[in-house]
Amino acid sequence: MKKLAVFCFLLCVSTAVGFAQSRVKYNFNPGWKLMREDVKGAEVPDYNDATWENITLPHAWNEDDAFRKNIFEHTIGIVWYRKRFRVPATDRGKKVFLEFEGVRQAGEFYLNGKFIGLHENGAMAFGFDVTDLIKQGEDNVIAVRIDNSWDYLEKASQVKFQWADRNFNANYGGLPKNVWLHVSDKLYQTLPLYAFLKTTGVYVYAKDFDIPAKTATVVTESQVKNDYNSSKTFQYEVIVKDLGGNTVKTFDGGKTTIKPGETKIVSANAPLSNLNFWSWGYGYLYTVTTRLKVSGTVVDEVNTKTGFRKAEFKNGMVYLNDRVLMMKGYAQRTSNEWPAIGLSVPPWMSDYSNGLMVESNANLVRWMHITPWKQDVESCDRVGLIQAMPAGDAEHDVTGPRWTQRTNLMREAIIYNRNNPSILFYECGNESISDPHMAEMKAIRDQYDPHGGRAIGSREMLDSKIAEYGGEMLYTNKSARIPMWQMEYSRDEGLRKYWDEFSPPYHKDGVGPLYRNAPAGQYNRNQDSHALEDVVRWYEFWRERPGTGTRVNSGGVNIIFSDSNTHYRGSENYRRSGEVDALRIPKDGFYAHQLMWDGWVDVEKHRTHIIGHWNYQPGTKKNIYVLGTGDKAELFINGQSKGFGERRDGFIFTFRNIEWQPGSIKAVSYDAQNNKLSEKELKTAGAPHALKLTAMQGPLGLRANGADVAIVQVEVVDAQGNRCPTALNTVDFNLEGNAEWRGGLAQGAENFILSKFLPVEGGVNRVLIRSTITAGPIKLSAISEGLKPAALQLTSSPVKVIDGLSLEMPYDGLKPSLKRGPTPSGLSFTPSRIALKIIDATAGANAAKAKATYDDSELSDWVNDNKLSTAWIKYTLEKEATVNEVTLKMNNFASRTYPIKILVDDKEVFKGTTYRSQGYCTLQLKPASGKTVTIQLFNPNSGKDESSISVELGGKKLDDGVARNDGGAREILSIIEAEIYTKPGN
């Protein structure tokens, strides 16, 4: 009995640390030390680091700067990280690799005193084969000297990396991402780490989709290397398991013989049935296990978490699993940061943040400028959020070494992330690049990810013959060919603290400092006007959505999702364009998007939202703004109707001069036949009475690993427990036990970063508590003058670490979200109009250029010769039809208007003025049947800029048309694109 007990104990220990496994991935984050200065000799193994700070990775050495300092002032310098570890004796004779998910900016790496490499791009993962340097049964020491200077120059080229930019790339220096240690047999599948290792790993994809039948063929390709001194013959086996861990298919790729030192690609494929396809808000993931077996024994095994989905990019639209999906989402800073921590949060917080985007009904996140770290990539897989993945860039195309830096990074990023189903777009630049450069990037995609169902493109690329998608920043683009979606729209800023002008602290909308010596009202908004502007901007794309013609807009991403410690234009020292604040507390804009975006194209679930709250001072009269997806909206105060709102921009209903009364305010949305669709009610909260604390933690609770975090929400509530929406009370916190205070954020000196006291804003705030490596009870207490105090108990659980290694992973316990369900069947939109084909055009001047107005290119136009008599263009339709609408993209669409009349077969059906827009102007006509349509300027236009067009960071005014200066010309008619429509059924 005693022998059996000993055997069982040894078996459990062996399994716990992975000794019996063919391949082991260790968590290499525990047990690091940090010195925040450059010291000599720190790479030497016996260097005395006893006084260094003990940390757990991921950990930016300047994390205290996050939201305390503006991005330009992030602390830079040279620091050292060190760690001691031992590799288990049972791993003797095996391959050992280190995988770093990233370093910022450049790191010199030493193992046991020997230099093993310099990594400099500050963005991407990389790996080292350290097999020959590992000391078995002894301490090993890894030391890293890191320089996060903004102006760091690549050693070989003496050129700065383009994406090391003070405007958008928050500088969280050091080792702010995860590190892993891999142990494998000498016959092994490589890691997808092209930097240093030059290996590509495992590639999994699906083909031959039949979406209705739920079938596809799954293909695996593994790069295999033999580091034995003799040839090896192995069998390649694949096991596919579903989300519940059930085996759904086992298949193999036969036997392969590989020579010593040789690297080969082996593959296998098999049809799978009853598949659950990955989709928006449906993060269904399979585990694909690829094995190498020698004489029936498994010698290497790699588990790849992936999902299967079909993606196509055609007819100006995106198709996911055969259904058209309009892109709706956010251009988010890749740092995705939090106060006093930066980007180095535990994976559950990544899921929480990215999951909130999906909760707002976003389907796409466009990470900006720099490749996202693997934690966010995998998080988007789980929550069902499509990604546009950049490599590295800034605001323009480049040549020479800087272009080589970009192609190298794109290659590494594609190889590292090509098994992640949430990535649908590879982005080659934050501004247009040349077609030869696009072809070069496309060749990289085709070499390393030819079957992944991903489009490659860039911002703009409006006339590219190679890009597979494109779109400008703000302005509406349309195409009948490739998807065009807007990549940074609605750049306005607003502080969550500011509800409106009638709520404490009574901030007047738009008041704030000048930006570049000009008024900056749009960057100092209150929540109400910020949310309304979000609706106005989205509605421009919505009008041109799939189903509105042959040329369509494919959506857009609002910049940004969460307030960010990056370039700003408003009164705070960080960017407040988010639909949630830095602690992910929603603003009204969050709910605006949730309402507008609840559908693949057309709205599929009706919602109503009342902007603001219902706690005002007696005598307050104000406009009430209701957002609704119906045709009309009615307002009730304490059950009494206040009538129907004035509708504008599709979703906004305004009720003017409504007098506040305590009680309830309710809005009801109806369709055109007065059927009730949805409603929303707000109630007046009572006087502030108490504090309320609520904890948010990962699925396994708070883990004592030195890097896990609990979010604690603090609210001021009335006697019934309702949040008091105008409360601004200051709260004092006291933390006891094995935890580290990281605090919250609020308006004030240094944004209250790391302060033990801070105010609630709008009745709520949040603070962050980080675990230590000692498990045990934690108590957080909160007091505020005149309010009942609150306290919260947490307990951190132990994490097993042996000799610096752990098999407990930061992502343990995380599960995919399946909330939205599989891709629905059927069309995602109902066609609202039908484009009439134009076959010819003539004009009063420059007739040879008339075809440019229906060539599906927004970089060409027709213009007359600045004479009123020649300011006309006449279109011939393919066949006679009833004409109901004309949609025009005029030159200077955002800055001037044109008085025009429209004739169908020489019969006037419209006379009026075009309106300024972000691209297209749709004019409703008196329906008439005919075969020709004439557009004519009947009076001079203003000949001047009638708007305040946004400017880029460098002060350059954004284009609003073709690259031609029409100056003060008043008798000009210039059309970029013209579209003529009839109604379905005509």
TORBA-293448 format. One line per field, with one value per residue (C-alpha): x, z, y. Coordinates in steps of 0.05 Angstrom, whole numbers. Example, Ala and Ser with C-alpha at 12.3 -4.5 7.8 and 13.67 -1.06 7.14 Angstrom:
residues 2
x = [246; 273]
z = [156; 143]
y = [-90; -21]
This chain:
residues 986
x = [0; 57; 91; 27; 19; 90; 79; 15; 50; 107; 58; 18; 81; 106; 40; 35; 100; 93; 151; 112; 88; 119; 119; 111; 94; 114; 89; 154; 123; 137; 199; 229; 270; 272; 324; 301; 370; 428; 478; 543; 552; 479; 484; 534; 498; 526; 510; 478; 406; 381; 358; 321; 246; 209; 157; 114; 108; 77; 101; 120; 174; 141; 70; 57; 58; -5; -56; -15; 29; 12; 42; 97; 123; 124; 188; 243; 311; 351; 330; 346; 302; 331; 305; 332; 301; 315; 292; 267; 317; 267; 274; 348; 367; 306; 299; 287; 259; 241; 182; 175; 110; 145; 194; 190; 231; 296; 324; 392; 383; 433; 428; 479; 523; 522; 490; 434; 403; 380; 307; 289; 222; 184; 121; 125; 138; 205; 240; 307; 332; 369; 379; 455; 459; 413; 448; 412; 400; 429; 404; 400; 398; 367; 381; 352; 377; 320; 320; 251; 277; 228; 286; 317; 352; 357; 430; 440; 406; 411; 338; 281; 222; 164; 114; 155; 112; 96; 25; -6; 42; 40; 109; 100; 173; 207; 173; 99; 76; 78; 138; 136; 187; 176; 208; 202; 233; 289; 240; 190; 140; 170; 144; 112; 168; 203; 248; 313; 285; 261; 207; 133; 101; 33; -18; -92; -147; -211; -235; -293; -344; -417; -447; -519; -495; -445; -387; -316; -250; -199; -126; -65; 7; 64; 136; 176; 250; 296; 353; 374; 439; 402; 342; 274; 210; 146; 72; 33; -33; -87; -142; -198; -236; -297; -309; -330; -267; -301; -262; -298; -246; -179; -140; -68; -20; 18; 91; 150; 224; 266; 341; 385; 381; 326; 262; 199; 126; 78; 3; -62; -135; -203; -276; -313; -388; -435; -386; -399; -373; -338; -379; -391; -406; -399; -328; -333; -264; -237; -173; -132; -78; -22; 23; 87; 90; 151; 138; 69; 95; 77; 142; 113; 44; 20; -49; -76; -139; -175; -242; -269; -306; -316; -299; -306; -294; -333; -386; -363; -384; -357; -389; -381; -406; -444; -480; -466; -439; -432; -369; -387; -336; -277; -208; -174; -104; -64; -40; -113; -88; -114; -95; -30; -20; -16; -28; -3; -70; -90; -126; -194; -191; -175; -237; -277; -255; -260; -326; -354; -342; -385; -436; -441; -456; -389; -365; -297; -237; -184; -121; -83; -13; 19; 6; -35; -4; -24; -67; -114; -114; -135; -185; -220; -224; -261; -310; -326; -296; -267; -199; -162; -89; -35; 39; 73; 68; 53; 17; 49; 85; 161; 219; 287; 302; 237; 197; 238; 222; 149; 151; 192; 141; 82; 115; 126; 56; 22; 61; 47; -28; -52; -90; -133; -202; -221; -169; -204; -162; -87; -73; -10; -13; -50; -49; -47; 15; 37; 10; 80; 85; 15; 36; 96; 53; 3; 58; 77; 5; 1; 64; 48; -28; -56; -118; -138; -195; -165; -165; -103; -107; -94; -127; -150; -128; -188; -161; -115; -120; -86; -115; -173; -205; -196; -229; -213; -211; -275; -308; -358; -330; -369; -350; -382; -317; -279; -306; -295; -303; -283; -224; -225; -291; -321; -256; -291; -276; -318; -308; -354; -361; -398; -471; -497; -499; -554; -518; -461; -407; -447; -395; -416; -413; -350; -314; -241; -172; -154; -123; -68; -92; -162; -228; -234; -307; -313; -258; -290; -360; -410; -437; -502; -472; -417; -469; -509; -448; -434; -503; -496; -430; -454; -518; -478; -451; -518; -552; -504; -505; -511; -580; -580; -552; -495; -442; -446; -408; -386; -386; -335; -298; -306; -242; -236; -270; -237; -205; -131; -65; -47; -51; -108; -140; -184; -173; -146; -77; -105; -153; -227; -258; -278; -348; -325; -275; -207; -237; -289; -348; -397; -414; -479; -443; -436; -511; -520; -477; -511; -577; -555; -511; -557; -558; -514; -535; -607; -628; -652; -669; -704; -681; -696; -647; -656; -592; -573; -607; -669; -641; -644; -658; -730; -746; -698; -721; -681; -684; -691; -657; -684; -649; -693; -694; -767; -801; -826; -816; -863; -842; -878; -865; -897; -944; -965; -949; -906; -919; -874; -802; -772; -734; -666; -606; -646; -643; -649; -715; -714; -765; -756; -761; -783; -791; -761; -808; -785; -809; -801; -787; -803; -793; -830; -810; -861; -860; -897; -961; -957; -937; -895; -824; -786; -784; -736; -751; -708; -727; -705; -657; -663; -612; -542; -544; -489; -429; -433; -373; -376; -317; -301; -251; -229; -266; -219; -221; -161; -98; -37; 12; 33; -1; -75; -122; -190; -233; -275; -333; -354; -422; -460; -530; -595; -631; -662; -595; -604; -542; -544; -525; -502; -460; -388; -370; -297; -284; -227; -202; -164; -132; -111; -80; -37; -53; -24; -64; -65; -124; -169; -177; -216; -211; -160; -86; -48; -117; -115; -70; -49; -86; -121; -177; -214; -284; -339; -362; -434; -444; -393; -319; -273; -206; -156; -124; -66; -49; 18; 51; 25; -45; -95; -151; -157; -203; -221; -259; -289; -314; -343; -368; -443; -450; -456; -388; -376; -327; -309; -273; -231; -187; -129; -114; -44; -8; 43; 112; 172; 241; 212; 166; 91; 40; -16; -30; -57; -113; -136; -212; -229; -286; -310; -372; -429; -480; -500; -508; -486; -490; -564; -590; -623; -608; -582; -616; -678; -661; -688; -671; -644; -589; -605; -548; -518; -491; -470; -463; -452; -439; -436; -360; -305; -354; -298; -292; -366; -355; -312; -377; -399; -333; -334; -273; -275; -209; -235; -289; -322; -321; -345; -305; -333; -388; -460; -483; -439; -453; -495; -487; -536; -539; -569; -598; -595; -670; -729; -747; -781; -729; -739; -672; -605; -544; -484; -413; -396; -326; -317; -375; -360; -346; -394; -464; -491; -559; -580; -641; -652; -692; -717; -727; -723; -779; -758; -764; -720; -698; -658; -590; -545; -526; -457; -439; -382; -387; -454; -517; -583; -638; -710; -743; -814; -820; -818; -806; -752; -687; -645; -627; -597; -563; -555; -527; -581; -546; -474; -451; -419; -349; -322; -311; -375; -350; -295; -261; -218; -143; -91; -38; 10; -43; -59; -131; -167; -187; -260; -257; -209; -139; -157; -165; -230; -214; -267; -298; -374; -400; -367; -406; -360; -386; -343; -396; -469; -519; -591; -643; -712; -753; -762; -825; -825]
z = [0; 17; -49; -87; -50; -67; -140; -143; -112; -161; -219; -196; -187; -256; -288; -250; -278; -346; -341; -375; -434; -503; -506; -448; -449; -384; -359; -355; -325; -250; -211; -249; -220; -245; -240; -266; -288; -331; -289; -310; -308; -298; -352; -310; -276; -206; -207; -141; -155; -84; -79; -145; -147; -150; -206; -247; -321; -361; -329; -359; -317; -326; -314; -264; -323; -353; -355; -304; -357; -428; -480; -499; -427; -417; -379; -423; -407; -401; -351; -334; -323; -294; -275; -246; -266; -272; -326; -296; -299; -338; -395; -402; -474; -502; -542; -502; -531; -502; -532; -517; -539; -544; -516; -517; -552; -559; -516; -510; -485; -446; -420; -368; -388; -462; -511; -549; -589; -599; -615; -636; -670; -604; -631; -647; -615; -623; -598; -580; -585; -519; -518; -518; -464; -412; -351; -328; -254; -241; -238; -305; -308; -363; -364; -411; -421; -450; -481; -493; -522; -570; -617; -616; -681; -710; -704; -774; -812; -763; -779; -730; -732; -763; -711; -650; -652; -595; -619; -620; -593; -517; -491; -438; -434; -416; -419; -420; -452; -434; -438; -447; -443; -490; -483; -539; -568; -619; -672; -666; -698; -700; -667; -708; -690; -752; -717; -699; -707; -779; -767; -785; -739; -752; -802; -796; -843; -874; -947; -988; -942; -946; -895; -896; -891; -836; -870; -891; -903; -849; -869; -824; -845; -795; -805; -775; -758; -740; -693; -682; -713; -751; -798; -767; -795; -764; -773; -775; -737; -727; -674; -676; -612; -603; -550; -500; -510; -550; -608; -673; -721; -723; -787; -810; -864; -871; -856; -871; -866; -848; -850; -794; -792; -844; -841; -878; -885; -874; -882; -873; -888; -877; -886; -822; -812; -763; -754; -712; -753; -717; -725; -698; -624; -630; -612; -624; -622; -636; -610; -667; -641; -689; -669; -690; -674; -680; -676; -648; -592; -591; -590; -604; -597; -612; -592; -636; -614; -677; -709; -778; -818; -890; -910; -978; -1001; -1064; -1094; -1047; -987; -933; -930; -867; -873; -936; -902; -916; -855; -852; -813; -748; -694; -667; -686; -621; -598; -598; -527; -505; -438; -368; -315; -275; -310; -384; -430; -382; -356; -344; -401; -368; -370; -445; -453; -411; -452; -520; -500; -484; -557; -578; -525; -559; -622; -654; -700; -717; -681; -724; -682; -700; -729; -692; -689; -627; -576; -576; -514; -549; -613; -575; -535; -598; -620; -556; -555; -630; -651; -721; -724; -775; -760; -779; -777; -763; -795; -785; -830; -898; -945; -938; -976; -962; -893; -863; -915; -903; -829; -846; -892; -841; -787; -831; -846; -773; -753; -806; -787; -713; -720; -781; -741; -706; -739; -715; -762; -827; -851; -857; -858; -894; -876; -838; -904; -976; -1002; -1074; -1113; -1119; -1043; -1037; -1085; -1042; -979; -1016; -1037; -964; -947; -1005; -984; -910; -906; -975; -949; -888; -920; -903; -945; -949; -959; -928; -909; -972; -1033; -1070; -1140; -1124; -1171; -1120; -1051; -1029; -985; -969; -944; -920; -849; -842; -910; -940; -995; -1038; -1086; -1128; -1125; -1059; -990; -970; -897; -860; -814; -763; -762; -707; -674; -625; -551; -488; -414; -382; -322; -364; -375; -403; -386; -334; -292; -241; -254; -306; -361; -421; -483; -523; -472; -467; -489; -560; -602; -649; -635; -660; -624; -603; -584; -616; -571; -507; -514; -461; -464; -497; -557; -563; -569; -619; -662; -662; -691; -743; -768; -770; -807; -867; -876; -859; -916; -965; -933; -970; -1001; -1024; -1094; -1134; -1104; -1028; -966; -923; -856; -811; -745; -695; -663; -606; -560; -493; -472; -487; -461; -531; -573; -551; -572; -512; -443; -408; -421; -454; -510; -489; -555; -525; -519; -451; -406; -388; -335; -386; -355; -412; -437; -473; -539; -520; -518; -582; -620; -586; -613; -684; -694; -671; -737; -792; -838; -824; -751; -728; -655; -639; -582; -550; -509; -472; -471; -402; -335; -298; -237; -246; -206; -202; -258; -307; -379; -432; -497; -487; -539; -552; -597; -630; -686; -703; -748; -691; -616; -562; -494; -427; -362; -303; -352; -389; -463; -487; -559; -614; -626; -686; -725; -757; -778; -778; -703; -666; -638; -605; -553; -541; -476; -432; -359; -308; -258; -207; -223; -289; -361; -414; -488; -535; -606; -660; -732; -787; -771; -697; -673; -610; -621; -557; -498; -446; -378; -329; -258; -211; -159; -87; -45; -38; 20; 16; -20; -57; -77; -130; -150; -219; -225; -272; -276; -225; -177; -159; -169; -126; -184; -177; -242; -234; -223; -192; -215; -159; -178; -128; -133; -94; -85; -53; 4; -46; -77; -141; -169; -160; -231; -212; -151; -150; -79; -61; -34; 11; 4; 51; 27; 74; 59; 4; -53; -88; -98; -170; -162; -212; -253; -246; -268; -225; -209; -245; -258; -187; -213; -154; -105; -47; -53; -115; -134; -167; -233; -253; -189; -206; -212; -211; -179; -194; -144; -164; -130; -98; -100; -29; -26; 27; 48; 22; 49; 13; 53; 26; 62; 41; 82; 97; 65; 94; 84; 46; 50; 6; 21; -31; -26; -73; -88; -92; -157; -161; -185; -185; -199; -237; -280; -275; -312; -288; -345; -340; -389; -351; -342; -398; -442; -510; -513; -554; -537; -607; -633; -700; -764; -780; -846; -897; -923; -875; -911; -950; -1014; -1008; -1078; -1144; -1184; -1256; -1303; -1339; -1408; -1433; -1414; -1447; -1416; -1430; -1426; -1420; -1446; -1453; -1377; -1365; -1358; -1296; -1257; -1263; -1266; -1193; -1177; -1126; -1148; -1215; -1232; -1286; -1281; -1328; -1349; -1296; -1339; -1316; -1387; -1389; -1318; -1338; -1350; -1382; -1370; -1414; -1379; -1404; -1409; -1392; -1318; -1262; -1229; -1154; -1127; -1147; -1103; -1117; -1092; -1108; -1106; -1041; -1012; -941; -955; -1007; -1034; -1105; -1128; -1179; -1217; -1242; -1304; -1327; -1403; -1397; -1345; -1280; -1220; -1170; -1157; -1095; -1062; -1047; -974; -945; -921; -907; -978; -1012; -1020; -1036; -1068; -1069; -1136; -1160; -1190; -1265; -1321; -1373; -1404; -1393; -1329; -1331; -1272; -1281; -1239; -1243; -1200; -1180; -1119; -1059; -1085; -1014; -957; -915; -862; -812; -839; -792; -798; -790; -735; -778; -791; -862; -880; -898; -971; -988; -1061; -1118; -1115; -1150; -1121; -1147; -1106; -1111; -1175; -1169; -1234; -1227; -1225; -1206; -1197; -1173; -1175; -1196; -1182; -1206; -1170; -1175; -1120; -1116; -1153; -1202]
y = [0; 47; 33; 48; 114; 134; 116; 156; 216; 214; 207; 267; 309; 288; 306; 372; 399; 366; 317; 261; 303; 302; 377; 426; 500; 534; 601; 640; 703; 690; 709; 768; 825; 897; 952; 1020; 1043; 1020; 982; 950; 875; 857; 804; 764; 705; 718; 792; 812; 832; 823; 895; 895; 900; 833; 832; 785; 794; 824; 888; 955; 988; 1056; 1033; 1089; 1137; 1108; 1165; 1204; 1235; 1252; 1206; 1255; 1252; 1177; 1160; 1132; 1103; 1039; 987; 914; 853; 789; 720; 655; 589; 515; 467; 400; 344; 302; 352; 336; 326; 361; 425; 488; 552; 620; 658; 732; 764; 830; 881; 956; 983; 945; 889; 858; 786; 746; 675; 651; 710; 697; 745; 710; 766; 838; 851; 921; 931; 940; 908; 834; 767; 731; 669; 639; 568; 564; 488; 490; 544; 513; 484; 421; 415; 485; 556; 592; 667; 707; 782; 834; 905; 947; 1016; 1047; 1113; 1146; 1160; 1091; 1075; 1005; 985; 958; 1014; 1072; 1086; 1098; 1051; 1088; 1065; 1088; 1150; 1197; 1209; 1140; 1087; 1095; 1079; 1025; 1003; 938; 870; 889; 823; 750; 703; 627; 571; 511; 443; 392; 330; 339; 318; 373; 420; 490; 552; 608; 655; 681; 731; 695; 625; 634; 582; 582; 531; 500; 527; 506; 527; 503; 500; 473; 505; 487; 534; 508; 436; 456; 420; 439; 406; 421; 424; 425; 439; 432; 453; 396; 398; 341; 360; 288; 262; 208; 205; 196; 167; 193; 190; 256; 251; 304; 304; 356; 369; 413; 466; 413; 372; 318; 287; 301; 275; 239; 235; 230; 251; 187; 173; 219; 208; 268; 274; 302; 378; 378; 418; 395; 415; 358; 363; 326; 341; 312; 332; 351; 353; 386; 444; 504; 562; 620; 683; 753; 747; 672; 654; 579; 549; 480; 450; 420; 374; 357; 299; 267; 193; 149; 74; 89; 135; 209; 249; 318; 348; 419; 444; 500; 537; 560; 571; 556; 609; 629; 700; 734; 805; 822; 867; 922; 881; 833; 764; 722; 651; 671; 729; 803; 838; 914; 932; 966; 979; 1018; 1041; 1024; 1040; 976; 991; 981; 1008; 1019; 1070; 1057; 990; 1006; 947; 893; 868; 795; 760; 762; 838; 834; 792; 841; 901; 868; 835; 904; 923; 864; 883; 951; 911; 924; 869; 897; 926; 960; 960; 1023; 1027; 968; 893; 876; 831; 758; 765; 813; 772; 709; 749; 772; 699; 683; 741; 738; 805; 812; 844; 887; 872; 922; 907; 974; 1042; 1116; 1165; 1154; 1108; 1100; 1072; 1040; 1010; 1036; 999; 936; 943; 944; 883; 844; 860; 841; 774; 759; 782; 739; 677; 688; 703; 665; 613; 664; 664; 734; 767; 782; 841; 852; 926; 950; 1024; 1078; 1117; 1096; 1059; 1050; 991; 961; 963; 933; 878; 864; 858; 815; 768; 759; 743; 694; 659; 650; 653; 636; 600; 640; 679; 747; 810; 853; 928; 995; 1060; 1097; 1056; 1084; 1069; 1010; 950; 905; 923; 879; 931; 1005; 1068; 1138; 1161; 1201; 1209; 1161; 1116; 1068; 1013; 959; 920; 916; 934; 1006; 1021; 1084; 1075; 1132; 1169; 1212; 1235; 1282; 1278; 1283; 1270; 1219; 1266; 1317; 1295; 1361; 1435; 1425; 1373; 1381; 1405; 1446; 1444; 1484; 1441; 1454; 1498; 1482; 1506; 1521; 1466; 1491; 1562; 1546; 1533; 1460; 1453; 1385; 1359; 1384; 1357; 1336; 1266; 1287; 1323; 1270; 1215; 1255; 1267; 1192; 1181; 1236; 1208; 1136; 1154; 1178; 1107; 1076; 1113; 1080; 1010; 944; 940; 1012; 1000; 971; 1015; 1012; 1032; 974; 1009; 1042; 1043; 1099; 1124; 1101; 1051; 1067; 1132; 1127; 1153; 1177; 1240; 1286; 1351; 1366; 1395; 1332; 1302; 1239; 1223; 1221; 1199; 1132; 1105; 1080; 1114; 1086; 1040; 1016; 1052; 1065; 1135; 1150; 1138; 1065; 1057; 1098; 1048; 989; 1014; 1030; 969; 912; 875; 848; 905; 926; 933; 865; 881; 946; 990; 1057; 1099; 1164; 1205; 1227; 1217; 1242; 1279; 1355; 1417; 1442; 1490; 1458; 1459; 1424; 1387; 1312; 1269; 1200; 1149; 1098; 1048; 1059; 1110; 1153; 1162; 1186; 1215; 1206; 1243; 1208; 1174; 1237; 1241; 1299; 1282; 1256; 1278; 1312; 1260; 1272; 1231; 1167; 1151; 1218; 1244; 1312; 1335; 1409; 1448; 1391; 1413; 1366; 1334; 1282; 1212; 1176; 1192; 1140; 1138; 1090; 1075; 1056; 1034; 1071; 1033; 1055; 986; 990; 966; 982; 1028; 1056; 1086; 1126; 1143; 1198; 1173; 1195; 1234; 1203; 1155; 1103; 1075; 1009; 966; 912; 868; 841; 784; 730; 663; 631; 690; 732; 691; 706; 709; 782; 802; 787; 845; 856; 914; 944; 990; 1043; 1076; 1129; 1102; 1126; 1090; 1041; 1024; 1064; 1099; 1175; 1198; 1268; 1250; 1274; 1253; 1241; 1171; 1150; 1078; 1033; 969; 913; 846; 816; 863; 924; 987; 1012; 1058; 1092; 1155; 1219; 1292; 1328; 1334; 1277; 1247; 1218; 1162; 1117; 1162; 1128; 1179; 1201; 1224; 1186; 1217; 1210; 1171; 1117; 1102; 1042; 1024; 969; 922; 877; 812; 796; 728; 714; 685; 705; 752; 823; 877; 942; 995; 1059; 1120; 1187; 1245; 1240; 1171; 1102; 1067; 1003; 945; 887; 821; 785; 724; 710; 637; 607; 594; 538; 560; 512; 540; 600; 558; 546; 504; 550; 598; 669; 649; 588; 585; 633; 609; 634; 677; 648; 701; 722; 651; 623; 663; 671; 644; 690; 759; 811; 869; 886; 924; 995; 1020; 995; 1028; 1045; 1031; 1091; 1075; 1143; 1216; 1283; 1351; 1426; 1425; 1373; 1320; 1269; 1268; 1256; 1181; 1195; 1207; 1134; 1097; 1072; 1114; 1170; 1199; 1224; 1275; 1315; 1391; 1445; 1506; 1554; 1581; 1576; 1560; 1497; 1473; 1413; 1339; 1291; 1216; 1162; 1102; 1031; 1029; 1073; 1071; 1108; 1153; 1166; 1188; 1215; 1207; 1251; 1256; 1328; 1357; 1396; 1355; 1377; 1450; 1477; 1470; 1472; 1500; 1449; 1425; 1354; 1335; 1268; 1269; 1345; 1348; 1382; 1335; 1371; 1442; 1458; 1458; 1400; 1392; 1387; 1318; 1270; 1244; 1231; 1273; 1238; 1279; 1256; 1269; 1276; 1206; 1208; 1157; 1169; 1148; 1210; 1248; 1318; 1353; 1428; 1486; 1540; 1593; 1606; 1567; 1602; 1591; 1588; 1540; 1537; 1490; 1476; 1414; 1374; 1376; 1322; 1323; 1363; 1416; 1391; 1402; 1338; 1330; 1333; 1315; 1309; 1339; 1404; 1473; 1504; 1565; 1619; 1591; 1602; 1575; 1507; 1442; 1384; 1313; 1255; 1201; 1202; 1147; 1143; 1100; 1072; 1039; 963; 943; 1001]
